Amino acid sequence: MREASVIENLRARIAQIEGVGARHGSIPFGLEAIDASLPGGGIASGALHEVAGSPDLADDASATIFLAGILARVEGPVLWCLRWRDLFAPALHLAGLHPDRIIYVEAGSDANVLLAMEECLRHPGLGGVVGEVTKYSTTASKRLQLAAEGSGVAAFVFRRASKPEQAAEGTAAVTRWRITASPSEDLGIPSLGRARWHVELERVRGGNPHAWIVEGCDATGRIGLPAALVDRPAAAADRQVAA
């Protein structure tokens, strides 16, 4: 317990030095395995974050719902900036993000999406700002990070159809996530189990990369750990004792 407290204090000091989370709170996932890997115990408000899927439609859809689940757990309207409106709103609602909370900004190009994001981030009180782009520059990421710090609003760049093997340009984002679809539980009957995702924290300022298999968002925007994975540490400990 003492060691955990020391690590948490060090993370808080690093975040304060870097200007992240010094004035703003965080959006926890409610899963200790993930929150413990993030300085501040969750997605930092007042900061920029990157989310990506892959060119596979199932992966991009998983990343979209993952993002909607985060925004479902905060209050206030959500500004969703994109080149053209191609989101399926009912799917976002299933993750807890009601369509009435979303204001769409159809910008027409990546450059205009980034401009719209920066303008939206100047207004405190929003639940979050999302921008869908294929790529963006380091300079653009720094501008978005500064705007998010100033207002305290969480900013998310959603890099659509991003190839996992493609080297990402340097970014000021505090975290970088990649979400891909994973096989759901075999129920033994002709039916589908709860969606599962491979959630990879590729980069986190003040922490280390991690990866998890999680169950997709429920109606409140919360993800979960599959029961088999939750029980695995206890089962491994039992085997060690038995040996």
Disulfide bonds with the S-S distance in Angstrom:
none
